[in-house]
Amino acid sequence: MLQRSSPLAPFRARPIWQRIVLILIGVLLLPYLFIVVYLLPFIHPVSTLMIGDAVSFQGYDRRWVPLDKIAPVLVKSVMVSEDGQFCFHGGVDWGEMRVLVKETLSGNSTRGGSTIPMQTVKNLFLWNGRSFVRKTLELPLAVSASAVWSKRRMMEIYLNIAEWGPGIYGIEAAARYHFKVPASKLTARQAALLAVSLPNPIDRVASRPGRGLSQLASLIQRRARNADAYIKCLYD
């Protein structure tokens, strides 16, 4: 009687270095498969930080809401604060990236230069902290996600996985945690405070802003009033 060979037999027959290379290639390609899967509107992605909290039994609060259930003033505030060219680039703001590279090479870089698509794929598939390796992986993922997802889907995912406090993920959980209101009822001031806390939500507490954070929120609040053109790609 003939014995069936295992489907993994050809893989196991390869030298170990080839197996390692193939596994690494598979790991690198896996996020691109998830990008396609996340096209489906009923799929609610989770971030690597959320997975980390779950694995470490810390738990987290995330309540997914569609973009239509999020106050437009919050969307405007986030775009003005994080990525003013969101509607006009394909995932990477190459002009900003060139400036960042020049500043980095001269040793004067003080900013990350990440667009909302770059932050989204970083939150979904990569890790926090500045590194050349992470940025190298981040750029093609951001371009790919921007090519596959609509602007609305991109913003919806971003706002539902962003961290807004210890164990607080997504704008609905953030609005209720910081201001005791749903995301649809956020005021212009509350939206601005949440937007400016995004770079470092653990130290920048939207519901307890210091003087510097409060002043920055006032600036974003003023800019958001005249930012209707920035969000046309989301509400046309």
C-alpha positions as CSV (number, residue, x, y, z in Angstrom):
1,M,0.0,0.0,0.0
2,L,1.4,3.4,-1.0
3,Q,1.9,5.9,1.7
4,R,0.9,9.4,1.1
5,S,3.7,11.9,1.5
6,S,3.1,15.0,3.7
7,P,2.3,18.2,1.8
8,L,5.2,19.7,3.9
9,A,7.7,17.0,2.7
10,P,9.2,19.2,-0.1
11,F,9.6,22.1,2.4
12,R,11.2,19.9,5.0
13,A,13.6,18.5,2.4
14,R,15.1,21.9,1.8
15,P,18.2,23.0,3.6
16,I,17.5,24.9,6.8
17,W,18.7,28.2,5.5
18,Q,16.2,28.0,2.6
19,R,13.4,27.1,5.0
20,I,14.3,30.2,7.1
21,V,14.3,32.4,4.0
22,L,10.9,31.1,2.9
23,I,9.4,31.6,6.3
24,L,10.7,35.2,6.4
25,I,9.3,35.9,2.9
26,G,5.9,34.5,4.1
27,V,5.9,36.7,7.2
28,L,6.8,39.8,5.1
29,L,4.0,39.0,2.6
30,L,1.3,38.2,5.2
31,P,0.4,41.9,5.8
32,Y,-0.4,42.4,2.1
33,L,-2.9,39.5,2.3
34,F,-4.5,41.2,5.3
35,I,-4.7,44.4,3.4
36,V,-6.9,42.7,0.9
37,V,-9.0,41.0,3.6
38,Y,-9.5,44.3,5.4
39,L,-11.4,45.6,2.3
40,L,-14.4,43.8,3.7
41,P,-16.4,46.4,5.7
42,F,-17.6,43.8,8.3
43,I,-14.0,43.0,9.2
44,H,-12.8,45.1,12.2
45,P,-9.0,45.0,12.3
46,V,-7.1,45.1,15.5
47,S,-3.7,46.7,16.1
48,T,-0.5,45.0,17.3
49,L,-0.8,47.0,20.5
50,M,-4.3,45.6,21.1
51,I,-3.0,42.1,20.4
52,G,-0.2,42.7,22.9
53,D,-2.6,43.9,25.6
54,A,-4.8,40.8,25.0
55,V,-1.8,38.3,25.1
56,S,-0.5,39.9,28.3
57,F,-4.0,39.7,29.9
58,Q,-4.1,43.5,30.4
59,G,-7.3,43.8,28.4
60,Y,-8.4,46.9,26.4
61,D,-11.5,48.9,25.4
62,R,-12.3,49.3,21.7
63,R,-15.7,49.9,20.3
64,W,-15.8,49.9,16.5
65,V,-17.9,52.6,14.9
66,P,-18.4,53.4,11.2
67,L,-17.1,56.7,9.9
68,D,-20.7,58.1,9.7
69,K,-21.0,57.7,13.5
70,I,-17.9,59.9,14.1
71,A,-18.3,63.7,14.4
72,P,-16.8,65.3,11.2
73,V,-15.1,67.9,13.4
74,L,-13.0,65.1,14.9
75,V,-12.0,63.9,11.4
76,K,-11.1,67.4,10.4
77,S,-9.1,68.0,13.6
78,V,-7.1,64.7,13.1
79,M,-6.4,65.5,9.5
80,V,-5.2,69.0,10.2
81,S,-3.1,67.8,13.1
82,E,-1.7,64.5,11.6
83,D,-1.9,64.6,7.8
84,G,-3.1,67.7,6.1
85,Q,-2.5,66.2,2.6
86,F,-4.4,63.0,3.3
87,C,-6.8,63.5,0.5
88,F,-4.1,64.3,-2.0
89,H,-1.4,61.7,-1.7
90,G,-1.2,57.9,-2.3
91,G,-0.1,56.9,1.1
92,V,3.2,58.7,1.4
93,D,3.8,62.5,1.3
94,W,7.0,62.3,-0.8
95,G,7.7,66.1,-0.5
96,E,7.6,65.8,3.3
97,M,9.6,62.6,3.1
98,R,12.4,64.3,1.2
99,V,12.6,67.1,3.7
100,L,12.7,64.5,6.5
101,V,15.5,62.6,4.8
102,K,17.5,65.8,4.4
103,E,17.0,66.7,8.1
104,T,17.9,63.2,9.2
105,L,21.1,63.2,7.2
106,S,22.0,66.6,8.7
107,G,21.2,65.4,12.2
108,N,18.4,67.9,12.7
109,S,15.4,65.7,12.4
110,T,12.7,66.3,15.1
111,R,9.6,64.8,13.4
112,G,8.4,61.5,12.2
113,G,6.9,62.5,8.8
114,S,4.3,59.8,9.0
115,T,1.1,60.1,7.1
116,I,-2.2,58.6,8.3
117,P,-1.8,55.6,6.0
118,M,1.7,55.1,7.3
119,Q,0.5,55.3,10.9
120,T,-2.4,52.9,10.1
121,V,-0.2,50.1,8.6
122,K,2.3,50.7,11.5
123,N,-0.4,50.2,14.0
124,L,-1.8,47.1,12.2
125,F,1.3,45.3,11.3
126,L,4.5,46.7,12.8
127,W,5.8,48.1,16.1
128,N,6.3,51.5,17.8
129,G,9.6,53.3,18.0
130,R,11.7,55.0,15.3
131,S,13.9,52.7,13.2
132,F,15.1,52.5,9.7
133,V,13.9,48.9,9.4
134,R,10.4,49.7,10.4
135,K,10.2,52.7,8.1
136,T,11.5,50.6,5.2
137,L,8.7,48.1,5.8
138,E,6.1,50.8,6.4
139,L,6.4,52.7,3.1
140,P,5.4,49.9,0.7
141,L,2.6,48.8,3.1
142,A,1.2,52.4,3.2
143,V,1.3,52.7,-0.6
144,S,-0.3,49.3,-1.0
145,A,-3.1,49.9,1.5
146,S,-3.8,53.3,-0.1
147,A,-4.1,51.6,-3.5
148,V,-6.5,48.9,-2.2
149,W,-8.6,50.8,0.3
150,S,-10.8,53.8,-0.3
151,K,-10.0,57.0,1.7
152,R,-13.1,56.4,3.8
153,R,-12.0,52.9,4.7
154,M,-8.5,54.1,5.5
155,M,-9.7,56.8,7.9
156,E,-12.3,54.5,9.4
157,I,-9.7,51.9,10.3
158,Y,-7.2,54.5,11.5
159,L,-9.7,56.1,13.9
160,N,-10.8,52.7,15.2
161,I,-7.4,51.4,16.1
162,A,-5.5,54.5,17.2
163,E,-4.4,54.5,20.8
164,W,-5.9,57.2,23.0
165,G,-4.8,56.2,26.5
166,P,-3.7,53.1,28.4
167,G,-5.8,50.3,27.0
168,I,-8.1,52.8,25.1
169,Y,-8.3,52.2,21.4
170,G,-10.5,53.8,18.8
171,I,-12.3,57.0,18.8
172,E,-15.6,55.7,20.4
173,A,-13.8,54.3,23.4
174,A,-11.6,57.4,23.6
175,A,-14.6,59.8,23.5
176,R,-16.4,57.9,26.3
177,Y,-13.2,57.5,28.4
178,H,-12.1,61.1,28.2
179,F,-15.4,63.1,27.8
180,K,-18.2,60.7,28.6
181,V,-19.9,61.2,25.2
182,P,-20.1,59.0,22.0
183,A,-17.8,59.9,19.1
184,S,-20.8,61.3,17.2
185,K,-21.3,64.0,19.9
186,L,-17.8,65.3,20.3
187,T,-17.5,69.1,20.4
188,A,-14.8,71.1,18.4
189,R,-12.8,71.6,21.6
190,Q,-12.9,67.9,22.6
191,A,-12.0,66.9,19.0
192,A,-9.0,69.2,19.0
193,L,-7.8,67.8,22.3
194,L,-8.1,64.2,21.2
195,A,-6.3,65.1,17.9
196,V,-3.3,66.7,19.5
197,S,-2.9,63.9,22.0
198,L,-2.4,61.3,19.3
199,P,1.4,61.4,19.0
200,N,1.8,60.4,22.7
201,P,-1.6,59.6,24.2
202,I,-0.1,58.2,27.4
203,D,1.6,61.4,28.3
204,R,-0.8,63.8,26.5
205,V,-4.1,63.2,28.3
206,A,-6.9,64.8,26.3
207,S,-9.2,65.2,29.3
208,R,-6.5,66.7,31.5
209,P,-4.5,69.0,29.2
210,G,-1.6,71.0,30.4
211,R,-1.0,74.5,29.2
212,G,1.1,73.5,26.2
213,L,-1.4,70.9,25.0
214,S,-4.3,73.3,25.5
215,Q,-2.6,75.9,23.4
216,L,-1.8,73.4,20.7
217,A,-5.5,72.2,20.7
218,S,-6.6,75.9,20.3
219,L,-4.4,76.1,17.2
220,I,-5.9,72.9,15.7
221,Q,-9.4,74.0,16.6
222,R,-8.9,77.3,14.6
223,R,-7.5,75.5,11.6
224,A,-10.2,72.8,11.7
225,R,-12.9,75.5,11.2
226,N,-11.6,76.2,7.7
227,A,-10.6,72.7,6.8
228,D,-13.7,71.6,4.8
229,A,-11.5,71.2,1.7
230,Y,-9.3,68.7,3.5
231,I,-12.1,66.2,4.0
232,K,-13.8,66.3,0.6
233,C,-12.5,62.9,-0.3
234,L,-14.3,61.4,2.7
235,Y,-17.7,63.1,2.4
236,D,-18.3,63.7,-1.3
